[in-house]
Amino acid sequence: MSALITPVRADASDRTPASRCVRTTCPYCGTGCGIDARLPADLDSRAVATIEGDRLHPTNSGSLCSKGSHLGETLSTRGRLLRPELDGQPCHWEQALDAAAERLGAIIETHGPDAVAFYCSGQLLTEDYYVANKLMKGFIGSANIDTNSRLCMSSAVVGHKRAFGSDSVPACYLDLELADLVVLTGSNAAWCHPILFQRIRAAKQAHPGKRLVVIDPRRTASCDDADLHLPIKPGTDALLFNGLLNWLAEQQAIDPDYIARHTEQFDSALAAARSSAPDIATVAAACELEVAAVEHFFRWFAETPKTLTAFSQGVNQSSAGSDKVNAIINVHLATGRVGRPGASPFSLTGQPNAMGGREVGGLANQLAAHMNLEDPRHRALVAQFWGSERVPEQAGLKAVELFEAIEAGRVKAVWVMATNPVDSLPDADRVRAALERCELVILSDCMDRTDTAASAHIRFPATAWGERDGTVTNAERCISRQRPLQPSAGESRPDWWIICQLARRLGFGAAFDYQAPWQIFREHAALSVLDNRPDVLPRGFNLGPLAHINSTSYEALAPIQWPVSMEAPAGSARRFDDGRFDTDNGRARFVPIQPRPPHYRCDHAYPLVLNTGRVRDQWHTMTRTGLSPSLSGHRPEPEVSLHPDDAARYGLRPREIARLRSRWGRLLARVALSDQMRPGELFVPMHWNDQFAREGRVGALVNPATDPLSGQPESKHTPVAIEALDARWYGILLSRNPLPAAADSADYRTRICEARGERLMLAGSGEEPDWPSTARRWLGGEAETGAAQEWIEYEDRSQGVYRLARLREGRLQALLWVDPDPELPDTQWLGALLDAEPLEPEQRRALLSGLPPQGTRCGGATVCACFGVGKNTLLEAIRTRGLNSVDALGQALKAGTNCGSCLPELRALIQQQYSPRMPPSQAGASRRN
């Protein structure tokens, strides 16, 4: 047992009465980076923590991306839900819990257990997930518990189970470095998993022969380091990999011995591949790729034994996502490249604990400990272990169909935990309408105002990251601890505690008598090892040596990869390296794949394909990252990226506001032209919501088609139309304090958090307002009188320009600029004036001129969020100091020296400055440096 435990302590330099160090895990993507949080020694303090990467954590060795680096900015209680609420009114915990139990119990008594549902999240800790699943499947007696992980990784789950017999990722992060060929398909890892991409980049620099292939319709930041980019037609991934399987067989580049000894169904999979992708020319034409590029990829794959194929949402989020996953796995099985150093298919998980949720049965078609709900042996084992007679025999409702059932009235009560389905689910307006009609909506969340919260009857304040205590599992099966940095805010409580309190009120107290999360983890580990023997019910997931963990060893638990067994007490880096799989006969299964196009096709009414996903510095629906000013400078508004040819075709200019429409909803976004897009395709980020942007919810556009096996939505392919918003004016409103009534009549309204106050980006169509009266109402302060308040105003009606500033005792309180041009002046310098003492005369003039006061340095839009370095600062340094490489920029300004996700933009700025005057060879060298 001692091999599993590393004492949690600060470095010697930190062992002072003035500070303490807590080792925890980042709450963002599925990479699972370790964090050192340094805080005041006072355990009751809520002072802002200093966040650094944990140098001892095997995942990141001290590195953090921009989001993780700025976690300290999200630890305040601003915007938090701090007390329980019952029917819109604050109440005591006892009242809220009693009401929830009474109402849930009445619905179950009247309509049966399938009339209720839980909708959970990859943001929950494993311990939270375990008790939620136990309560629903073990004691309420319904399988209607699903999770937002359904939206990102469920196709990978199906692919793994069909091929390997269990939902097991065979690879580990070290394989990204050991591989001689890394294939990134449907993954912009440079932005979405930047620490993992940093490892790929470093390995390429250390080993020049290492190759990177990126398969993605867009030319993303990941392509900047790629040796080959395949801008594939959306939806043709399975055909490409079918073509690869057929070509490998024709070239005798498969491993017949491995296939014969360790697999089955190869012949049928190969026959399916031959029928759909008989040759390279057919594949290239169908995927809209160059024949030479496809041949390059196929040859590199064939000649490189150490090949790792890493895939993510671009593969999974499809109505044929499961088949795409198995098409990828097929080529790895055919070449014997599974579970070997540097050679595997590798699912890059989206959320911090999507894997942990899958371990405890968080999906509607699973049982805890990787057991199958529809297997009577597994049901009997779990029922006996839990002491339950109510384990359901059939799978419950998957995410999209769950909310359809709520709309239809079949599900009359839903408990939403740590997620925001009104924004994140497809056909999101329909989801909102379903919740508004639902008889009982319970919500556990750490934030007060979310788009889902408006529909809740009962709200439980949950603890947030920095207050929570438990475990998470990352994409390489590594279990890490999340530890609290500070006390729980207000009356917030851990999710596991809330669930257990409700379970006791429903009459199941004996099964939920946990006093601490380590007790839940111990039970979870004990279930994983129960009858888990080759001669009884063998399963890949195993935490056997952790089944006797206590509070002390749980607190000190070091990162460890499952399976953890008596044979591998320190964990296992890879799975299936011995050729033995988790199927009944121990053989992996090839899956015959017949490629299918996306469910909905474009037509004359909706001629463009919408793709959606993440941007570099934001996370999910921005409830955490949206609070960080440092993360809002790179992409501060919802943007629609499109090819310049499409912009010309539809009459769109840069920085204008575009309206997008689909069969399901509409959206407003700022126009951003990009030759990195394929013509006919659009990209809009997934993050914005009603709290930050009016009509900015991309989920309202996304079609509700799902994979028939995984239930995962098709978020990467929605037919849409686009047109310019006929905006007559554009505006910027800056304020020290939130102004709820501000810009209430604007068509477009996006809120951006500043270091002091907030900024609104605005646009309006229709008749232009009477600015002198409208602006005063928007900026507030009408009730204030006397010499303390002052208005500064400028108007040029002939040019459509208007500016108004409100001051109190000479200090800037709020400001509005209005202009007919969407290219508004750079306003970064304005934020500093909110912190200023009484304004100087020159600063007052600047408020009206729109130009920064003389001598004021304006860094421009953020390029490097880790160190807050702006575009203007970088261009000036390149120009005045002769910096012609990213290394030189890093040494001078630190830009690009942390997570490296801004390196493509740094290279582009260098090229922008030097390419016209630099010989091509030198420009190329500058790009590579």
Beta strands, then each sheet from edge to edge (+ up, - down):
strand 1: 19-25
strand 2: 34-40
strand 3: 50-53
strand 4: 85-86
strand 5: 89-90
strand 6: 116-120
strand 7: 145-147
strand 8: 181-185
strand 9: 211-215
strand 10: 228-230
strand 11: 263-264
strand 12: 307-311
strand 13: 344-347
strand 14: 366-367
strand 15: 371-372
strand 16: 413-417
strand 17: 440-445
strand 18: 458-461
strand 19: 470-473
strand 20: 478-482
strand 21: 560-561
strand 22: 588-589
strand 23: 608-613
strand 24: 639-642
strand 25: 657-661
strand 26: 666-673
strand 27: 681-685
strand 28: 718-724
strand 29: 729-735
strand 30: 748-753
strand 31: 758-764
strand 32: 789-796
strand 33: 801-808
strand 34: 811-819
strand 35: 862-864
strand 36: 869-870
sheet 1: 1+ 2- 3+
sheet 2: 5+ 4- 18+ 17+ 16+ 6+ 7+
sheet 3: 10+ 9+ 8+ 12+ 13+
sheet 4: 11+ 22+
sheet 5: 14+ 15-
sheet 6: 19+ 20- 21+
sheet 7: 23+ 27+ 24- 26- 25+ 28- 23+
sheet 8: 30+ 31- 29+ 34- 33+ 32-
sheet 9: 35+ 36-
end
